[in-house]
Amino acid sequence: MNALITQNLSTLALAVQNKSASGRGSGKKIDLYGVKKLRELILELAVRGKLVAQNPEDEHATKLLEKIFTEKKRLIKEEGLKTKASEHISDEDQYLSVPDTWEYCRLGNLAKFIDYRGKTPIKLQAGIRLITAKNVRFGYISLQPEEFISEDEYDAWMTRGFPKMGDILFTPEAPLGNVAIIDIQEKFALAQRAICFQLHDPSTAPFLKILLMSPAFQKELENNATGMTATGIKASKLKEIPIPIPPLAEQHRIVAKVDELMALCDQIEQQTEASLSAHTTLVENMLATLTSSANAEELKQNWQRIASHFTTLFTTEVSIDQPDHPATGRDGQAGTPSPQRRTRRQTAGTHRRRKSPTGQRRQNQKAESAAADC
């Protein structure tokens, strides 16, 4: 499966589609649909155990879970850990078919939940950085928009726990399901609509991030979410979602392969965007020659040049939409009409000025009849 994806990566990624133009500043007109679906496929194969081969020498996932539950018991006893979930998982709860060496465990048993929902601190222009759901993107943390709180506010605010490097941030609403690993070295505060998963075994964070981003888990989120206009999931339900866990050694192999394939997707995405941009510029320049034509003969030559390369130039929706270019003379647009439109107009004008012999005879007969009636 891995070889099949790698060999056909560029072919799978070529599909594009128009983006919705709704909203202010909709940005790029083209959505690299093929790359997007390819990323989803990589994640889906990864969490099903189909991206890398299983190694019979790997320690079974039950050994990893034993260590995780041991740490959980220690945290309950020594630090008063309150995050927990049911330990029983039925066959119906297992929404993915996974290898025999994997085990399911509910999310609430894998991590401490640090949840600051329902609280809003006083925000400043400078101070200690504040991270909210607006900063947690799908797979990474953005420092924009920037918000801050005071040192005094930080001390009074951060009473539920301190997120740290390597923890996972998750958005349970508005938007639902964004996830990123904390890579911020500076001290920061956590605020609205963001939950921190402080894992009992931090080494599982990279694979867990892949799992949380996968289409399979995102579907589970939707199935457990509530709300009409802005869907969200309650922490009590989020804790109970089962998570398929591979052996730790296999997790490392999966993460390495996903990183490798995602890097190839990034390269293809950049190359495709550059190619589409160059193609669009070429089409615009070719159409612009129609507008800049000095006379009818030059216009004819420029049009013939476009017509001879028509199937090469007009191969994407963006290039086909180029009739809006002023050079084409579309209704409501300034500019010189295209040769076909000019021909249609000239022909229509000829039909209006000249009448056919039959039409002329009919008009003469009507005139004679009208004269007789008088």
Salt bridges, closest charged atoms under 4 A:
GLU40 OE1 - LYS37 NZ 2.91
GLU44 OE2 - ARG48 NH2 2.92
ASP58 OD2 - ARG253 NH2 2.74
GLU71 OE2 - ARG74 NH2 2.79
GLU78 OE1 - ARG74 NH1 2.79
GLU79 OE2 - ARG74 NH2 3.94
ASP93 OD2 - ARG106 NH2 3.00
ASP115 OD2 - ARG117 NE 3.24
GLU146 OE2 - ARG129 NH1 3.19
GLU147 OE2 - LYS123 NZ 3.31
GLU147 OE2 - LYS134 NZ 3.44
GLU151 OE2 - LYS187 NZ 2.99
ASP167 OD1 - LYS164 NZ 3.69
GLU173 OE2 - ARG117 NH1 3.82
GLU186 OE2 - ARG129 NE 3.04
GLU240 OE1 - ARG106 NE 3.58
GLU260 OE1 - LYS257 NZ 2.93
ASP266 OD1 - ARG39 NH2 2.86
GLU269 OE1 - ARG39 NH2 3.11
GLU273 OE2 - LYS28 NZ 2.81
ASP324 OD1 - ARG330 NH1 2.98
ASP331 OD1 - ARG341 NH1 3.59
